Amino acid sequence: MRFAAASALESQDATFRIKEAANLLGVSADTLRRWADGGRIETTTDAAGRLAVDGVALARFAQELAESAGHGEGRVVVAHSVRNRFSGLVSRVVRDTVMAQVEIQAGPHRFVSLLSREAADELGLEPGMLAVAAVKATNVSVEIPKTSRPR
């Protein structure tokens, strides 16, 4: 059963419609379209023929945006919560025989999670996938959200 779930995840097409990609970047769909028109990010078409962005390219672009923006530098934290959930894109997965290091870029936030390789494989984690970094204290777990549309 475990292998069937992994196969289903691996077969997902990691593309995001313009509105979805814009939400993940924290910008408007119009801004993302202007960036695409200006050659700042490459677009493609999804299975339905709509304008979309490849997940791997989107993850790379999200990292570049976050690095160039310098978000949070010099700011004082005035409030925080114990538990937060951040939707973002898997930007990097490094596996060895026992463990995996997973990086998620969620807007200006970069999350790194260390989990078992078995868990990373079962989740089918690959760059460009949509994932949620669920943060509680110093632990970050990775979740794959259910999408409302077939990929």
C-alpha positions in Angstrom: 0.0 0.0 0.0 2.9 2.3 0.9 4.3 1.9 -2.6 1.0 2.8 -4.3 0.8 6.1 -2.4 4.4 7.0 -3.3 3.7 6.2 -7.0 0.6 8.4 -7.0 2.6 11.3 -5.6 5.4 10.8 -8.0 3.1 11.0 -11.0 1.7 14.4 -10.1 2.6 17.1 -12.5 4.4 19.8 -10.5 3.0 22.9 -12.3 1.1 25.7 -10.7 -1.5 28.0 -12.3 -0.5 31.7 -12.3 -2.9 32.5 -9.4 -1.5 29.6 -7.3 2.1 30.5 -8.1 1.5 34.2 -7.3 -0.1 33.2 -3.9 2.9 31.1 -3.1 5.2 34.0 -3.9 3.1 36.5 -2.0 2.4 38.7 -5.0 -0.7 39.3 -7.2 -1.4 37.3 -10.3 -0.9 40.5 -12.3 2.6 41.0 -10.9 3.5 37.4 -11.8 2.2 37.9 -15.3 4.2 41.1 -15.7 7.3 39.2 -14.5 6.7 36.4 -17.0 6.1 38.9 -19.8 9.3 40.6 -18.9 11.2 37.3 -19.0 11.9 37.3 -15.2 10.2 33.8 -14.8 9.4 31.3 -17.5 5.9 30.0 -18.0 4.4 26.9 -19.6 0.9 25.6 -20.1 -0.8 23.0 -17.9 -2.8 20.0 -19.1 -5.9 22.2 -19.7 -3.9 24.7 -21.8 -3.8 27.4 -19.1 -0.8 29.5 -18.3 1.3 27.9 -15.6 4.7 27.8 -13.9 6.9 24.7 -13.5 7.2 23.8 -9.8 11.0 23.5 -9.9 11.4 26.9 -11.6 9.0 28.4 -9.2 10.9 27.1 -6.2 14.2 28.4 -7.6 12.6 31.8 -8.3 11.1 31.9 -4.7 14.5 31.4 -3.3 16.0 34.2 -5.5 13.2 36.6 -4.4 13.7 35.8 -0.7 17.5 36.2 -0.9 17.3 39.5 -2.8 14.6 41.0 -0.5 16.5 40.7 2.8 13.1 40.2 4.7 13.2 40.5 8.4 16.7 41.9 8.7 16.9 44.4 11.5 13.2 43.9 12.5 12.1 43.3 16.1 9.7 40.5 16.7 6.7 41.8 18.7 4.5 38.7 18.7 4.7 35.1 17.6 2.7 31.9 18.0 3.8 28.5 19.2 2.5 26.7 16.1 2.5 27.9 12.5 1.8 26.4 9.2 3.6 27.7 6.1 2.6 26.7 2.6 5.5 26.8 0.2 7.5 25.0 -2.4 10.1 22.3 -1.8 13.3 23.8 -3.1 15.8 21.1 -2.2 15.9 17.5 -1.0 19.1 15.8 0.0 18.9 12.1 0.9 21.4 9.8 2.4 20.9 6.2 3.5 19.0 7.0 6.7 18.0 10.7 6.7 16.8 13.4 4.4 17.2 17.2 4.5 14.2 19.0 3.0 14.1 22.8 2.3 10.8 24.6 1.8 10.6 28.2 0.5 7.4 29.8 1.8 7.4 33.4 0.6 10.4 35.1 2.3 10.7 32.2 4.8 13.1 29.2 4.3 12.4 26.1 6.4 14.8 23.2 6.7 13.5 19.9 8.1 15.5 16.8 8.9 13.4 13.6 8.6 14.0 10.0 7.9 14.7 9.1 4.3 11.8 6.6 4.5 9.4 9.5 5.4 10.7 11.7 2.6 10.4 8.8 0.1 6.8 8.0 1.3 5.8 11.7 0.8 7.5 11.7 -2.6 9.3 14.9 -1.8 11.0 16.5 -4.8 11.9 20.1 -5.7 8.9 22.1 -7.0 6.2 20.3 -5.0 3.7 22.1 -2.9 4.3 21.3 0.8 3.4 22.7 4.2 6.0 23.4 6.9 4.2 22.8 10.2 6.3 24.4 12.9 6.0 23.7 16.6 8.9 24.8 18.9 12.0 23.6 17.1 10.4 20.7 15.1 9.4 21.2 11.5 7.2 18.5 9.8 6.4 18.4 6.1 2.9 17.8 4.8 1.5 17.5 1.3 -1.9 19.3 1.0 -4.8 17.9 -0.9 -5.4 19.8 -4.1 -8.8 20.5 -5.4 -7.9 19.8 -9.0 -6.2 16.9 -10.7 -2.5 17.4 -11.7 
